[in-house]
Amino acid sequence: MIRKGFIMYVYPHMHEEYERRHHELWPEMLEELYEHGVTNYSIFLDKETSQLFGYLEIEDEEKWSKMAKTDINQKWWAYMEPVMETNPDKSPVTKELREVFHIEKKD
């Protein structure tokens, strides 16, 4: 399993809207995430800085890298553009983080 951490930014006045949109995640988006190897995905909000911390676990980097080009992902980015900082292609402004520590209890 590959663990990935990253930071994004939501507009300060859009915290509730960002959360609402994720609570209503489209079933076809969820299906596409699973199809591209996501097994675990969480996003956390720091309300003071409007920073989002994302954490996901994927099966394979190559499989995951194809997610961005899917029609549903492009549609999601366009839907989320009004609530968060985005790049010209509407993808979220993202800062990838390097894992420096991990423990996992094995049974």
N, CA, C and O atoms as a GROMACS GRO file, in nm:
protein
  428
    1MET      N    1   0.084  -0.118   0.000
    1MET     CA    2   0.000   0.000   0.000
    1MET      C    3   0.089   0.125   0.000
    1MET      O    4   0.188   0.131   0.072
    2ILE      N    5   0.053   0.222  -0.080
    2ILE     CA    6   0.126   0.348  -0.090
    2ILE      C    7   0.046   0.455  -0.020
    2ILE      O    8  -0.072   0.475  -0.050
    3ARG      N    9   0.108   0.526   0.074
    3ARG     CA   10   0.044   0.635   0.148
    3ARG      C   11   0.087   0.768   0.087
    3ARG      O   12   0.205   0.788   0.057
    4LYS      N   13  -0.009   0.859   0.070
    4LYS     CA   14   0.020   0.990   0.014
    4LYS      C   15  -0.043   1.098   0.102
    4LYS      O   16  -0.158   1.085   0.144
    5GLY      N   17   0.032   1.201   0.130
    5GLY     CA   18  -0.018   1.315   0.206
    5GLY      C   19   0.003   1.442   0.124
    5GLY      O   20   0.101   1.454   0.052
    6PHE      N   21  -0.090   1.536   0.136
    6PHE     CA   22  -0.080   1.659   0.059
    6PHE      C   23  -0.162   1.768   0.125
    6PHE      O   24  -0.249   1.742   0.207
    7ILE      N   25  -0.132   1.892   0.086
    7ILE     CA   26  -0.201   2.009   0.137
    7ILE      C   27  -0.269   2.081   0.020
    7ILE      O   28  -0.213   2.093  -0.088
    8MET      N   29  -0.391   2.127   0.046
    8MET     CA   30  -0.466   2.210  -0.050
    8MET      C   31  -0.523   2.327   0.030
    8MET      O   32  -0.505   2.335   0.152
    9TYR      N   33  -0.591   2.417  -0.038
    9TYR     CA   34  -0.644   2.536   0.028
    9TYR      C   35  -0.788   2.562  -0.015
    9TYR      O   36  -0.818   2.568  -0.134
   10VAL      N   37  -0.876   2.578   0.084
   10VAL     CA   38  -1.015   2.613   0.058
   10VAL      C   39  -1.030   2.762   0.091
   10VAL      O   40  -0.964   2.813   0.181
   11TYR      N   41  -1.115   2.831   0.017
   11TYR     CA   42  -1.138   2.972   0.047
   11TYR      C   43  -1.201   2.985   0.185
   11TYR      O   44  -1.290   2.907   0.220
   12PRO      N   45  -1.157   3.085   0.264
   12PRO     CA   46  -1.206   3.098   0.402
   12PRO      C   47  -1.358   3.102   0.417
   12PRO      O   48  -1.411   3.048   0.514
   13HIS      N   49  -1.427   3.164   0.325
   13HIS     CA   50  -1.573   3.174   0.336
   13HIS      C   51  -1.644   3.052   0.278
   13HIS      O   52  -1.767   3.049   0.272
   14MET      N   53  -1.568   2.950   0.234
   14MET     CA   54  -1.627   2.834   0.169
   14MET      C   55  -1.608   2.703   0.246
   14MET      O   56  -1.630   2.595   0.191
   15HIS      N   57  -1.568   2.711   0.372
   15HIS     CA   58  -1.545   2.589   0.450
   15HIS      C   59  -1.667   2.497   0.450
   15HIS      O   60  -1.656   2.378   0.421
   16GLU      N   61  -1.783   2.553   0.483
   16GLU     CA   62  -1.904   2.471   0.492
   16GLU      C   63  -1.944   2.415   0.356
   16GLU      O   64  -1.988   2.300   0.346
   17GLU      N   65  -1.929   2.494   0.253
   17GLU     CA   66  -1.964   2.448   0.119
   17GLU      C   67  -1.870   2.335   0.072
   17GLU      O   68  -1.914   2.238   0.011
   18TYR      N   69  -1.743   2.351   0.102
   18TYR     CA   70  -1.646   2.246   0.067
   18TYR      C   71  -1.686   2.114   0.134
   18TYR      O   72  -1.688   2.009   0.071
   19GLU      N   73  -1.717   2.122   0.261
   19GLU     CA   74  -1.756   2.002   0.336
   19GLU      C   75  -1.888   1.944   0.281
   19GLU      O   76  -1.900   1.823   0.263
   20ARG      N   77  -1.984   2.030   0.254
   20ARG     CA   78  -2.113   1.982   0.200
   20ARG      C   79  -2.094   1.907   0.069
   20ARG      O   80  -2.152   1.801   0.048
   21ARG      N   81  -2.012   1.963  -0.019
   21ARG     CA   82  -1.991   1.898  -0.148
   21ARG      C   83  -1.926   1.760  -0.132
   21ARG      O   84  -1.954   1.669  -0.210
   22HIS      N   85  -1.842   1.745  -0.034
   22HIS     CA   86  -1.778   1.615  -0.013
   22HIS      C   87  -1.873   1.516   0.056
   22HIS      O   88  -1.863   1.395   0.034
   23HIS      N   89  -1.963   1.566   0.138
   23HIS     CA   90  -2.062   1.477   0.199
   23HIS      C   91  -2.162   1.426   0.095
   23HIS      O   92  -2.228   1.324   0.114
   24GLU      N   93  -2.171   1.499  -0.016
   24GLU     CA   94  -2.259   1.460  -0.126
   24GLU      C   95  -2.179   1.411  -0.246
   24GLU      O   96  -2.219   1.430  -0.361
   25LEU      N   97  -2.064   1.350  -0.219
   25LEU     CA   98  -1.977   1.301  -0.326
   25LEU      C   99  -2.056   1.216  -0.425
   25LEU      O  100  -2.129   1.125  -0.385
   26TRP      N  101  -2.040   1.246  -0.552
   26TRP     CA  102  -2.113   1.174  -0.655
   26TRP      C  103  -2.074   1.027  -0.654
   26TRP      O  104  -1.956   0.994  -0.645
   27PRO      N  105  -2.172   0.937  -0.663
   27PRO     CA  106  -2.142   0.793  -0.666
   27PRO      C  107  -2.044   0.754  -0.777
   27PRO      O  108  -1.959   0.668  -0.758
   28GLU      N  109  -2.056   0.820  -0.894
   28GLU     CA  110  -1.966   0.787  -1.004
   28GLU      C  111  -1.823   0.834  -0.976
   28GLU      O  112  -1.727   0.775  -1.028
   29MET      N  113  -1.807   0.939  -0.895
   29MET     CA  114  -1.673   0.984  -0.856
   29MET      C  115  -1.613   0.882  -0.759
   29MET      O  116  -1.496   0.845  -0.772
   30LEU      N  117  -1.692   0.839  -0.663
   30LEU     CA  118  -1.646   0.739  -0.567
   30LEU      C  119  -1.604   0.611  -0.640
   30LEU      O  120  -1.499   0.554  -0.610
   31GLU      N  121  -1.685   0.568  -0.733
   31GLU     CA  122  -1.653   0.447  -0.810
   31GLU      C  123  -1.522   0.462  -0.886
   31GLU      O  124  -1.440   0.370  -0.891
   32GLU      N  125  -1.501   0.579  -0.945
   32GLU     CA  126  -1.378   0.604  -1.021
   32GLU      C  127  -1.256   0.605  -0.929
   32GLU      O  128  -1.150   0.555  -0.966
   33LEU      N  129  -1.271   0.661  -0.810
   33LEU     CA  130  -1.161   0.659  -0.713
   33LEU      C  131  -1.122   0.514  -0.681
   33LEU      O  132  -1.004   0.480  -0.680
   34TYR      N  133  -1.221   0.432  -0.654
   34TYR     CA  134  -1.194   0.291  -0.625
   34TYR      C  135  -1.131   0.222  -0.746
   34TYR      O  136  -1.038   0.142  -0.731
   35GLU      N  137  -1.181   0.253  -0.865
   35GLU     CA  138  -1.126   0.192  -0.987
   35GLU      C  139  -0.979   0.229  -1.008
   35GLU      O  140  -0.904   0.153  -1.069
   36HIS      N  141  -0.939   0.343  -0.957
   36HIS     CA  142  -0.801   0.389  -0.972
   36HIS      C  143  -0.715   0.358  -0.850
   36HIS      O  144  -0.609   0.418  -0.830
   37GLY      N  145  -0.762   0.264  -0.768
   37GLY     CA  146  -0.678   0.208  -0.664
   37GLY      C  147  -0.684   0.272  -0.528
   37GLY      O  148  -0.603   0.238  -0.441
   38VAL      N  149  -0.776   0.366  -0.504
   38VAL     CA  150  -0.787   0.427  -0.372
   38VAL      C  151  -0.854   0.328  -0.276
   38VAL      O  152  -0.961   0.275  -0.306
   39THR      N  153  -0.791   0.306  -0.162
   39THR     CA  154  -0.849   0.218  -0.061
   39THR      C  155  -0.886   0.294   0.066
   39THR      O  156  -0.963   0.244   0.148
   40ASN      N  157  -0.832   0.413   0.082
   40ASN     CA  158  -0.855   0.493   0.202
   40ASN      C  159  -0.829   0.638   0.164
   40ASN      O  160  -0.727   0.668   0.103
   41TYR      N  161  -0.920   0.730   0.200
   41TYR     CA  162  -0.902   0.870   0.162
   41TYR      C  163  -0.968   0.957   0.268
   41TYR      O  164  -1.086   0.940   0.298
   42SER      N  165  -0.892   1.048   0.326
   42SER     CA  166  -0.943   1.143   0.425
   42SER      C  167  -0.892   1.282   0.392
   42SER      O  168  -0.782   1.299   0.341
   43ILE      N  169  -0.976   1.382   0.423
   43ILE     CA  170  -0.935   1.522   0.412
   43ILE      C  171  -0.971   1.591   0.543
   43ILE      O  172  -1.082   1.576   0.593
   44PHE      N  173  -0.876   1.667   0.597
   44PHE     CA  174  -0.894   1.738   0.723
   44PHE      C  175  -0.879   1.887   0.698
   44PHE      O  176  -0.799   1.929   0.614
   45LEU      N  177  -0.956   1.969   0.770
   45LEU     CA  178  -0.955   2.114   0.755
   45LEU      C  179  -0.900   2.182   0.880
   45LEU      O  180  -0.941   2.152   0.991
   46ASP      N  181  -0.805   2.273   0.859
   46ASP     CA  182  -0.761   2.364   0.965
   46ASP      C  183  -0.836   2.495   0.941
   46ASP      O  184  -0.801   2.571   0.851
   47LYS      N  185  -0.937   2.522   1.021
   47LYS     CA  186  -1.023   2.638   1.000
   47LYS      C  187  -0.948   2.770   1.013
   47LYS      O  188  -0.985   2.869   0.949
   48GLU      N  189  -0.843   2.774   1.094
   48GLU     CA  190  -0.769   2.898   1.114
   48GLU      C  191  -0.690   2.938   0.990
   48GLU      O  192  -0.675   3.057   0.963
   49THR      N  193  -0.639   2.841   0.915
   49THR     CA  194  -0.556   2.872   0.799
   49THR      C  195  -0.624   2.840   0.666
   49THR      O  196  -0.572   2.876   0.560
   50SER      N  197  -0.739   2.775   0.672
   50SER     CA  198  -0.812   2.728   0.553
   50SER      C  199  -0.731   2.624   0.475
   50SER      O  200  -0.755   2.600   0.357
   51GLN      N  201  -0.636   2.563   0.543
   51GLN     CA  202  -0.556   2.457   0.483
   51GLN      C  203  -0.628   2.324   0.495
   51GLN      O  204  -0.686   2.293   0.599
   52LEU      N  205  -0.622   2.247   0.389
   52LEU     CA  206  -0.676   2.112   0.388
   52LEU      C  207  -0.559   2.015   0.387
   52LEU      O  208  -0.464   2.032   0.310
   53PHE      N  209  -0.565   1.914   0.472
   53PHE     CA  210  -0.465   1.808   0.469
   53PHE      C  211  -0.532   1.684   0.415
   53PHE      O  212  -0.628   1.633   0.474
   54GLY      N  213  -0.482   1.635   0.305
   54GLY     CA  214  -0.537   1.514   0.245
   54GLY      C  215  -0.445   1.397   0.269
   54GLY      O  216  -0.323   1.409   0.266
   55TYR      N  217  -0.506   1.282   0.294
   55TYR     CA  218  -0.431   1.159   0.311
   55TYR      C  219  -0.503   1.049   0.234
   55TYR      O  220  -0.624   1.031   0.250
   56LEU      N  221  -0.429   0.978   0.151
   56LEU     CA  222  -0.492   0.866   0.083
   56LEU      C  223  -0.396   0.749   0.072
   56LEU      O  224  -0.274   0.765   0.077
   57GLU      N  225  -0.454   0.633   0.056
   57GLU     CA  226  -0.378   0.511   0.033
   57GLU      C  227  -0.420   0.457  -0.102
   57GLU      O  228  -0.539   0.446  -0.133
   58ILE      N  229  -0.320   0.423  -0.181
   58ILE     CA  230  -0.346   0.372  -0.316
   58ILE      C  231  -0.271   0.241  -0.336
   58ILE      O  232  -0.178   0.208  -0.263
   59GLU      N  233  -0.315   0.168  -0.437
   59GLU     CA  234  -0.252   0.040  -0.470
   59GLU      C  235  -0.130   0.057  -0.559
   59GLU      O  236  -0.033  -0.017  -0.546
   60ASP      N  237  -0.134   0.157  -0.650
   60ASP     CA  238  -0.033   0.166  -0.754
   60ASP      C  239  -0.025   0.310  -0.806
   60ASP      O  240  -0.127   0.370  -0.838
   61GLU      N  241   0.095   0.366  -0.813
   61GLU     CA  242   0.114   0.504  -0.860
   61GLU      C  243   0.068   0.523  -1.005
   61GLU      O  244   0.004   0.623  -1.037
   62GLU      N  245   0.100   0.429  -1.091
   62GLU     CA  246   0.064   0.442  -1.232
   62GLU      C  247  -0.088   0.444  -1.250
   62GLU      O  248  -0.142   0.525  -1.325
   63LYS      N  249  -0.154   0.353  -1.180
   63LYS     CA  250  -0.301   0.347  -1.186
   63LYS      C  251  -0.360   0.479  -1.134
   63LYS      O  252  -0.452   0.533  -1.195
   64TRP      N  253  -0.309   0.529  -1.023
   64TRP     CA  254  -0.357   0.652  -0.962
   64TRP      C  255  -0.334   0.772  -1.054
   64TRP      O  256  -0.419   0.861  -1.062
   65SER      N  257  -0.220   0.775  -1.122
   65SER     CA  258  -0.187   0.890  -1.207
   65SER      C  259  -0.287   0.908  -1.322
   65SER      O  260  -0.298   1.018  -1.376
   66LYS      N  261  -0.359   0.805  -1.358
   66LYS     CA  262  -0.458   0.813  -1.467
   66LYS      C  263  -0.590   0.874  -1.422
   66LYS      O  264  -0.673   0.910  -1.505
   67MET      N  265  -0.610   0.886  -1.291
   67MET     CA  266  -0.736   0.940  -1.237
   67MET      C  267  -0.761   1.083  -1.284
   67MET      O  268  -0.874   1.117  -1.319
   68ALA      N  269  -0.658   1.166  -1.286
   68ALA     CA  270  -0.674   1.307  -1.321
   68ALA      C  271  -0.733   1.328  -1.460
   68ALA      O  272  -0.799   1.429  -1.485
   69LYS      N  273  -0.710   1.236  -1.549
   69LYS     CA  274  -0.755   1.251  -1.688
   69LYS      C  275  -0.897   1.199  -1.712
   69LYS      O  276  -0.949   1.215  -1.822
   70THR      N  277  -0.959   1.140  -1.613
   70THR     CA  278  -1.094   1.085  -1.634
   70THR      C  279  -1.196   1.198  -1.647
   70THR      O  280  -1.178   1.307  -1.591
   71ASP      N  281  -1.301   1.172  -1.720
   71ASP     CA  282  -1.407   1.272  -1.740
   71ASP      C  283  -1.470   1.315  -1.608
   71ASP      O  284  -1.494   1.433  -1.585
   72ILE      N  285  -1.496   1.218  -1.521
   72ILE     CA  286  -1.562   1.250  -1.393
   72ILE      C  287  -1.470   1.335  -1.305
   72ILE      O  288  -1.518   1.424  -1.235
   73ASN      N  289  -1.341   1.308  -1.309
   73ASN     CA  290  -1.248   1.388  -1.228
   73ASN      C  291  -1.241   1.531  -1.281
   73ASN      O  292  -1.236   1.626  -1.204
   74GLN      N  293  -1.240   1.546  -1.413
   74GLN     CA  294  -1.239   1.680  -1.473
   74GLN      C  295  -1.367   1.756  -1.435
   74GLN      O  296  -1.363   1.876  -1.407
   75LYS      N  297  -1.479   1.686  -1.435
   75LYS     CA  298  -1.607   1.746  -1.395
   75LYS      C  299  -1.603   1.787  -1.248
   75LYS      O  300  -1.653   1.893  -1.212
   76TRP      N  301  -1.543   1.703  -1.161
   76TRP     CA  302  -1.532   1.732  -1.018
   76TRP      C  303  -1.446   1.856  -0.996
   76TRP      O  304  -1.481   1.943  -0.917
   77TRP      N  305  -1.333   1.863  -1.066
   77TRP     CA  306  -1.247   1.980  -1.051
   77TRP      C  307  -1.322   2.108  -1.088
   77TRP      O  308  -1.311   2.209  -1.018
   78ALA      N  309  -1.398   2.106  -1.195
   78ALA     CA  310  -1.475   2.223  -1.236
   78ALA      C  311  -1.580   2.259  -1.130
   78ALA      O  312  -1.605   2.377  -1.104
   79TYR      N  313  -1.639   2.158  -1.070
   79TYR     CA  314  -1.740   2.177  -0.965
   79TYR      C  315  -1.677   2.237  -0.839
   79TYR      O  316  -1.741   2.317  -0.770
   80MET      N  317  -1.553   2.199  -0.809
   80MET     CA  318  -1.487   2.246  -0.688
   80MET      C  319  -1.411   2.377  -0.706
   80MET      O  320  -1.372   2.440  -0.607
   81GLU      N  321  -1.390   2.419  -0.828
   81GLU     CA  322  -1.312   2.540  -0.856
   81GLU      C  323  -1.362   2.664  -0.780
   81GLU      O  324  -1.279   2.741  -0.732
   82PRO      N  325  -1.493   2.687  -0.765
   82PRO     CA  326  -1.538   2.807  -0.694
   82PRO      C  327  -1.510   2.807  -0.544
   82PRO      O  328  -1.520   2.912  -0.480
   83VAL      N  329  -1.476   2.694  -0.487
   83VAL     CA  330  -1.460   2.688  -0.341
   83VAL      C  331  -1.316   2.674  -0.294
   83VAL      O  332  -1.289   2.680  -0.174
   84MET      N  333  -1.222   2.655  -0.388
   84MET     CA  334  -1.084   2.634  -0.343
   84MET      C  335  -0.984   2.689  -0.443
   84MET      O  336  -1.018   2.719  -0.558
   85GLU      N  337  -0.860   2.703  -0.399
   85GLU     CA  338  -0.754   2.749  -0.488
   85GLU      C  339  -0.727   2.642  -0.592
   85GLU      O  340  -0.709   2.524  -0.560
   86THR      N  341  -0.723   2.686  -0.719
   86THR     CA  342  -0.702   2.592  -0.829
   86THR      C  343  -0.597   2.643  -0.926
   86THR      O  344  -0.564   2.762  -0.929
   87ASN      N  345  -0.546   2.551  -1.005
   87ASN     CA  346  -0.453   2.581  -1.114
   87ASN      C  347  -0.534   2.617  -1.239
   87ASN      O  348  -0.656   2.602  -1.240
   88PRO      N  349  -0.466   2.666  -1.344
   88PRO     CA  350  -0.538   2.699  -1.468
   88PRO      C  351  -0.621   2.584  -1.526
   88PRO      O  352  -0.722   2.608  -1.592
   89ASP      N  353  -0.579   2.459  -1.504
   89ASP     CA  354  -0.655   2.344  -1.555
   89ASP      C  355  -0.768   2.302  -1.460
   89ASP      O  356  -0.830   2.198  -1.479
   90LYS      N  357  -0.792   2.383  -1.356
   90LYS     CA  358  -0.896   2.362  -1.254
   90LYS      C  359  -0.859   2.256  -1.150
   90LYS      O  360  -0.938   2.230  -1.059
   91SER      N  361  -0.742   2.197  -1.161
   91SER     CA  362  -0.697   2.104  -1.057
   91SER      C  363  -0.667   2.182  -0.930
   91SER      O  364  -0.627   2.299  -0.938
   92PRO      N  365  -0.685   2.121  -0.813
   92PRO     CA  366  -0.655   2.193  -0.690
   92PRO      C  367  -0.506   2.227  -0.680
   92PRO      O  368  -0.421   2.148  -0.720
   93VAL      N  369  -0.476   2.345  -0.628
   93VAL     CA  370  -0.338   2.376  -0.594
   93VAL      C  371  -0.300   2.280  -0.482
   93VAL      O  372  -0.362   2.280  -0.376
   94THR      N  373  -0.200   2.199  -0.508
   94THR     CA  374  -0.164   2.092  -0.415
   94THR      C  375  -0.015   2.093  -0.387
   94THR      O  376   0.067   2.109  -0.477
   95LYS      N  377   0.018   2.076  -0.260
   95LYS     CA  378   0.157   2.062  -0.220
   95LYS      C  379   0.173   1.921  -0.164
   95LYS      O  380   0.117   1.888  -0.059
   96GLU      N  381   0.250   1.838  -0.234
   96GLU     CA  382   0.271   1.701  -0.189
   96GLU      C  383   0.366   1.702  -0.069
   96GLU      O  384   0.459   1.782  -0.062
   97LEU      N  385   0.340   1.613   0.024
   97LEU     CA  386   0.421   1.601   0.144
   97LEU      C  387   0.499   1.470   0.141
   97LEU      O  388   0.451   1.370   0.088
   98ARG      N  389   0.617   1.472   0.198
   98ARG     CA  390   0.700   1.353   0.208
   98ARG      C  391   0.678   1.288   0.344
   98ARG      O  392   0.686   1.355   0.447
   99GLU      N  393   0.650   1.161   0.344
   99GLU     CA  394   0.631   1.090   0.471
   99GLU      C  395   0.764   1.079   0.543
   99GLU      O  396   0.864   1.036   0.485
  100VAL      N  397   0.766   1.118   0.670
  100VAL     CA  398   0.888   1.110   0.748
  100VAL      C  399   0.876   1.013   0.866
  100VAL      O  400   0.976   0.982   0.931
  101PHE      N  401   0.754   0.965   0.894
  101PHE     CA  402   0.736   0.870   1.002
  101PHE      C  403   0.606   0.796   0.982
  101PHE      O  404   0.507   0.854   0.938
  102HIS      N  405   0.608   0.668   1.014
  102HIS     CA  406   0.487   0.586   1.006
  102HIS      C  407   0.504   0.466   1.097
  102HIS      O  408   0.609   0.403   1.100
  103ILE      N  409   0.398   0.435   1.173
  103ILE     CA  410   0.393   0.308   1.246
  103ILE      C  411   0.258   0.245   1.217
  103ILE      O  412   0.160   0.314   1.189
  104GLU      N  413   0.255   0.116   1.222
  104GLU     CA  414   0.132   0.043   1.198
  104GLU      C  415   0.137  -0.084   1.280
  104GLU      O  416   0.228  -0.166   1.267
  105LYS      N  417   0.038  -0.100   1.364
  105LYS     CA  418   0.032  -0.219   1.448
  105LYS      C  419  -0.008  -0.338   1.362
  105LYS      O  420  -0.108  -0.335   1.291
  106LYS      N  421   0.071  -0.442   1.370
  106LYS     CA  422   0.041  -0.565   1.297
  106LYS      C  423  -0.017  -0.666   1.395
  106LYS      O  424   0.031  -0.681   1.507
  107ASP      N  425  -0.121  -0.734   1.351
  107ASP     CA  426  -0.182  -0.836   1.438
  107ASP      C  427  -0.106  -0.966   1.434
  107ASP      O  428  -0.144  -1.062   1.501
   0.00000   0.00000   0.00000
